């Protein structure tokens, strides 16, 4: 499903990132010690009163050596292109500046709701100054403090009210998948090869994909929707040359997908950006398949494939469940396997296990490897039940959740995986004390 997107925009030093982090709360620091996962903090999930949305900190998009006002302009235009709602941040102590007025003029052109947040309004004196900001022309300003969290409730209430309403269209029953990866790993060529037609511009110049058109097709009576990773057509400047921006685009495509195909370039090997976007797909709980493209270009011996598989498993330790397919967009090698594999991963992603069968597996696992003890007290596992799908999520009821060591949780997960086919999907285990 596509979540509403909120972009935070404003000139430097008004507290955009502070506000971003405050709204994101604990979600922004999820499992940063997972091997190989590097968080990109310009794009994150957030929630307010049960409504989930995505949030962009445009100030975190590095636009290189562009002049000051040019950077502000480009970041504001990115916000206009990407967001459903824009939060325009200004600073109460500094009042209205020329740069604020520059951003305001750009936002006037946006056919998007704009909420004006006056940051650093930490005391009655500074809060009095918010009336000066009516001159920017965005209605009632919202006094807030990113540092102390003051006023954020009123701001977020107003933001959520501006989210697009459900249009009532029939629910899409196709399997939605996307191809993500660094520029020039061959995503567009793979799209064309899979569809058997030139639907996407292919070029050796990194970043030539511009238009976002979700492509629907049917294979073996199964309906698929291929989610474009480039996104909305850019007006004017092209920003895909900035790495962090291209990462953000991939993250948006991941959020719109059921299954994500992480595309690697066999010629170039594994890069840090590959791990960044794959880590986000893992944390987002999506089904994952790893594609190694341009496999036809390598000189191979009897060990080439095994060595590359071992390297992937080493660099992507958290994706041990993801199948690896070595493909070639140029020759079509193994591409015919992908629809069935995507279908299988999607089915596993939505699989439910009966509680009785699940508990038989868990109890057999405990008999094989008894639960750990601490200071004479032993962890007791009473029973387990599945509470969600996409990804499959299990609650394990125990006497003391703090005694569930990470290694024993991993052992239980491996036993569940060995008993049920969860290839291609993460599974989540949650420990709770039995009441």
N, C-alpha and C positions, 0 to 999 in steps of 0.2 A: 504494500500500500504506500501511496505517496503522502508523506507527512507535511504539514505546513512548515514553511521556512521563514525564520525571522533573521534579518540582517541588522547588525549593529554598526552604525556608521557615524563619522564625526572626525574633526581635525585631531592631530596628535595631542596627547597629554590631557585629554578630557576624562580619561578613565574608562575607555571602551573595554579593555581586557579585564579590568577589575570587575566591571559590571557583568561581563560575559562569564567569568569564573564564578561570581556570586550566584547568578541564575542557574548555571549548570550544576552547582553544588558538588556533591561527592561523585557524581557521574563522571566528572572529567579526569579522575585519577583511578579509574578502574584497572586493577591488576597490572600495574606497570612493571612488575617483576616477571611477567610471563616472558620466557626466552624468545627473543626475536621480535617482540611487539614494541614498536615505537609510536607513541601517541602524537597526533598532529592536532594542536590546540585551536586551530582556527575554525573547526567545524565539530559540533558535538550534539548529542541528544539532550533534551531537557524536557521537563514536565511541570505543568502548573494545574493544580486541582483536578488531576486525572486526565488532562489533555496533554498528549505528547506532541512535541514539535522538534524541529531542527534549528540550530542557531549558528550563524556565521559571524566571526569577528573580522571584518574587512581590514582592520588595521594590522592584522597578522599576515596579510598577503604581501610578500616582499616584491616590490616593483623595481628593484635595482636602483640605478643612479638617477631616476627621474627627478625633476625639480619638485620642490615641496608642494606647490599648488597642483601640479600635474598628478602627483601621487594621490592627493585628496580627491581630485576629479575622477581618476580611474577607479579608486576604491568605491566612491559613491555610485558610479555607473555599474560596477559589479553588483552592488547591493540592489540596484533597480532591476537588473536582469534576473537575479537569482531569487529574490525574496517575495513572499506573499505579504509580509508586513515589514516595514522599516522602522527601527528605533534610532532616532537621530539624537546623539548625545552632545550636550554643550556643558560648559562649566559655570556654575553659579558665581564663584569668586571673581572670575575674569570678565563676566558679562558677555555681551554680544561682540564678536570680533569680525574682521573682514573675512577670515577664513570660514567662519560659521555662515556668513551670508553667501559665500561662494557655494558651499555645500547645499544651502537652502535653495538656491536658484536651480541647481541640478535636480534636486528632489522635486521641485515644482513640476518638472516634466514627467515625473513618474506617475503612471496610472496605478499607484499602489498606496495603501494607507500609510501615513507617516505619523508616528507618535514621538513627540518632543520630550526628552527626558533631561532635566537640569540636574546634573550630577554635582556632588560635593556640597549639597545643601544640608550640611550637618548640624546647623544651629538656626535659631529664629532669625538672626540677622541676615544670614545668607539666603534663607528661604524667602525673605521679603523681596529679594532682588529678582525673583523668578518672573515678576510681572514685566520686566524689561524684554523678556524673550517672546512676548506676544508679537513683537515687531517682525519676527521671522515668518509669521503667517501660517502656523500649523495648529492653531487653536490653543486649548488649555495646555500649558506646560505641566509636566509631572516632576515635582521635586523629589530627588532620590539621593541615596548615598550608597555607592557600590562598596565602600569599605565597611560600613555598618549595617547595610541591608535595609536602610530606612526607605519607605515609600515604594518598595519593589512590588508589593502586593497590588496596590492600586494600578501601577504601570502594567503589570502582567494581566490583570483583569481586563484592562482596556485592549491590550494586544490580542488576547484570546478571542475577544468579541469580534475582532476584525478578520479572523481566519475565514477562508472560503467555506461556504456551506456545502454539504453533500448535495450533489446535483441529482441524486436519485437514480442515476444510471444503473443498469443491471450490473451485478458483480461479475467481474472478469474471471472466468474459470480456467483461463490458460495458465501454463507454467511460465512465470516471468524469470528470465535470466539475463545476465549482463556479462560482457567481457571487459575485464579491467586489467590495467598494466601500464607501464611507462609508455611515453610516446614512441612510436616507431617499433614496437614489438610485433606489429602485424595484426592488430585487432581488426582493422577495416578489411584487410585481405581475407581474414578468417570469416568475417561476416559474409563477404561476397561469395567465398567458396562454399559456405554452408547453405546459402540461399540459391546458389547456382546462377546468379545474375549480378550485374554490377549495380547494386543499390547504394553503394557508398564510394565516395571519391578515395582512391588509393594513391599515395604518393610517398616517396622516400624522404620527404621533408617532414620532420617531426611536427605533429600538431596540425595536420590539414583537415581533420574532422571538425566540422562546424555545426551542422544542423542536428537537432535532436528529433528523431522520428522513431518511435517505438515500432518495430517491424513484427507483424503477426504472420505466422505460417503454421502449416499442419504437416506432421510427419507420422506415418503409421497411425492415423486416426487420433493423434494427440495434438492438442492445440498449444502452441508456444507463442510467447511474446518476447522478442529480443529488445532489451532496454538499452538505449543509446547512452554511451558514457560521455559524450561531448557536451550535451545539454543545449540550452537555448542559444539560438543564433545571436552572435555578438553584433552589436551596433557600433560601428566605428572601429576603435582599437581592438586588437586581438590580444588576449591575455594568456593564452595557453603556453607561452614561453616561460611563465613563472611556475616553478615546480610545485610550490605549495598550492597554487590555484588548481593545477591539474589533479593534484591529490584530492582536493575538495570536490572536484567534479566526479571523481571515481567514487568518493564516499556517498555522494547523492545517488549515483546509480546503484550502489550496493543497497541503500535503504529502500529502493524501489523494486528490488529483486527477491525472488525466492531462492534462486541458486546463482552463485557467482563463479565465473570461470576466470581464474587468475592466470594471465598469459605471460609467460617468460620467453625471452629471446635466447635460443640455444647458442647463437653466436656470441652473445655478450655475457651470458651467465646471469648470476643473481646480484641485484643491486639493492641498496638500502630502501629505495622507494618501493620496490617490489614487496619487501617485508612490511612496509608501512601500510599499504592499502590492503594487503592480505590480512594483516593483524586487525584492521578495522572490520573486515568481513567476518572474521572469527568472533570478535567481540560483539558484533551486531547479531550473531547467532544465525547466520545464513548458511545454507548448504554450499559446499565448496568443491570445485574440481580444479586441479592444476594442469594447465596446458603448456607444454614446451613446444613453441612454434619454431619454424625454420629448421626442423630436425634434418631435412634433406641436405642442408648446407655443410654438415659436419663430416669430416673423415672419421669413420668409425672402425672399431675392432670389436672383439668379443666382450670387452669390458666397458665400452663407452656408455651404454644405456644404464647398466648397473651402477657405474660410478656417478652418473648424473642423478640417478634416483637417490643414492646415498647422500649426495651433496644437498639435495632438496630436503631430505628428512633431517639433516643436520641443521640447515639454516631455518627451516620452518618446523621446529620441533612441536609447536602447538597445533600443527595441521596434520598430525599423524594419521588422522581418519580420512584425509582427502585423497581420492584416487589421482594418479598421475598418468597423463596421456601424452605421448610424443607425437606431434602432428606436423603437417606441412600444408600451409594454405596454398602454396604453389603447385604441389603435386596432388593434393587432396588426401594425403596419407592419413588413415585412421579417422578422418572426419565423419565417415558414415556411422562410427560408433557413438558419436556425441548425443544425438537425440535420445537414444535408449538410456545412456548413462545419466543425462540430465533428468529424465523421467524417473529413473531409479533413485537418484539422490533426493529428488523432490518427494517421492513416496516415503523414503526413510526419514526425511525431515519432518513429515507429518504422521509418522507411525505412532500407534498407541499399543501398549503392552498391558495385558490383563494383570491385575494386582496379584492374583494367586500364582501365576507363572513367574512374575517378577520376584515375589518373595521366596519362591523355591530356589531361584538363582542366587539371591542374596544370602540365604541361609546356607546353601552349599558352599558359597564363597567363604563365609565365616568359619565353616567347618574345616575348609582347606587351609585358611590362614586366620587364626583367632584374632579378635579385636585387640588393640593395644591397651596397656594399663599404665596408670600414672599415680605414684605415691600410694600404691596398694589398691587403687580403684580402677576397675576395668570398664572400658566403653561397652555399653550394651546397645545393640541394635534390635529394636522391637519389630518394626515392619517398614515397608516402603510402598509408595504409590506414585503413579504418574499423574501430574497435575496440569501439564500443558504439552502442546506440540509446537513445532516450528520456532525454536528447536525443542526436541523431547526433553522435558524437565521432570525430575523425580524428587520427591520429598522423602527423606529417610528419617524416621522418628527414632530418637536415641535418648539415653538418660542424661547426657551432658554433651551438647554440641561442641564445646571447647576441646573435648578429648578426641574429636575426629581429626586426626593428623592428616595433612595434605597427602602424604604418601599412601595412607590407607584409603582415602577417598579416591585416589587415582586407581588403586587396586580394585575397588568396587566398580568403578567406571569401566575398567578393562574387562572385568568379568561379565558385566552387562553387555558390553560390545561383543564379547566372544559368544554370547548366547543368542543375541538378536542382531540382525543385520542393520547396523547404523552407519554403514559406509557413506562418507560424504557429508555427514552432519555432525556438528558439535552436540553433545548432550550435557545437561546441567544437573548436578546433584546438590540439593539443599538440605542441610541438617537442621532438624528442629527437635526441641525437647518435648517428650510426650507429656501431656498434661493429665 
